[in-house]
Amino acid sequence: RREKEILQLVTEGLTSSQIAEKLFISPHTVETHRKNLMEKFDVNNMTAIIKYATEFKLL
């Protein structure tokens, strides 16, 4: 659930710090979720995840 929220906020252009502030979690936690997303999608950057999520209508 949190990872999907973070993915949505990343697509809106928010930074990790902004996401952390909005969700009341630490920036380190946001980075951990981003890292987990990249591992799950087997990609090296968030741009690739956003492209994949958009193509497969995951957002």
Legacy VTK file of the C-alpha trace (Angstrom):
# vtk DataFile Version 3.0
C-alpha trace
ASCII
DATASET POLYDATA
POINTS 59 float
0.000 0.000 0.000
2.723 2.496 0.978
4.785 1.699 -2.089
1.827 2.453 -4.344
1.288 5.772 -2.538
4.938 6.647 -2.973
4.879 5.670 -6.640
1.860 7.922 -7.183
3.568 10.853 -5.459
6.772 10.312 -7.456
4.743 10.527 -10.670
3.411 13.853 -9.400
6.988 15.110 -9.241
7.499 15.123 -5.477
10.955 14.571 -4.003
11.656 12.037 -1.275
11.691 14.813 1.323
8.356 16.166 0.120
6.833 12.687 0.107
8.126 12.045 3.619
6.611 15.274 4.862
3.277 14.556 3.190
3.037 10.986 4.528
4.530 11.769 7.962
7.402 9.311 7.543
11.155 9.781 7.383
12.948 10.470 4.084
14.968 7.304 4.729
11.734 5.278 4.757
10.740 6.825 1.430
14.127 5.892 -0.031
13.687 2.331 1.234
10.291 2.066 -0.465
11.764 3.492 -3.684
14.598 0.954 -3.532
12.106 -1.876 -2.972
10.046 -0.721 -5.956
13.136 -0.700 -8.173
13.993 -4.241 -7.064
10.435 -5.476 -7.687
10.320 -3.942 -11.162
13.938 -4.974 -11.839
14.938 -1.490 -13.002
17.643 1.006 -12.044
15.660 4.236 -11.851
12.239 5.612 -11.027
11.640 6.800 -14.585
11.511 3.195 -15.772
9.075 2.304 -12.996
6.807 5.214 -13.875
6.854 4.165 -17.537
6.025 0.559 -16.644
3.297 1.550 -14.180
1.732 3.863 -16.754
1.844 1.266 -19.538
0.189 -1.374 -17.373
-2.221 1.065 -15.711
-0.958 0.372 -12.200
-1.579 3.951 -11.127
LINES 1 60
59 0 1 2 3 4 5 6 7 8 9 10 11 12 13 14 15 16 17 18 19 20 21 22 23 24 25 26 27 28 29 30 31 32 33 34 35 36 37 38 39 40 41 42 43 44 45 46 47 48 49 50 51 52 53 54 55 56 57 58
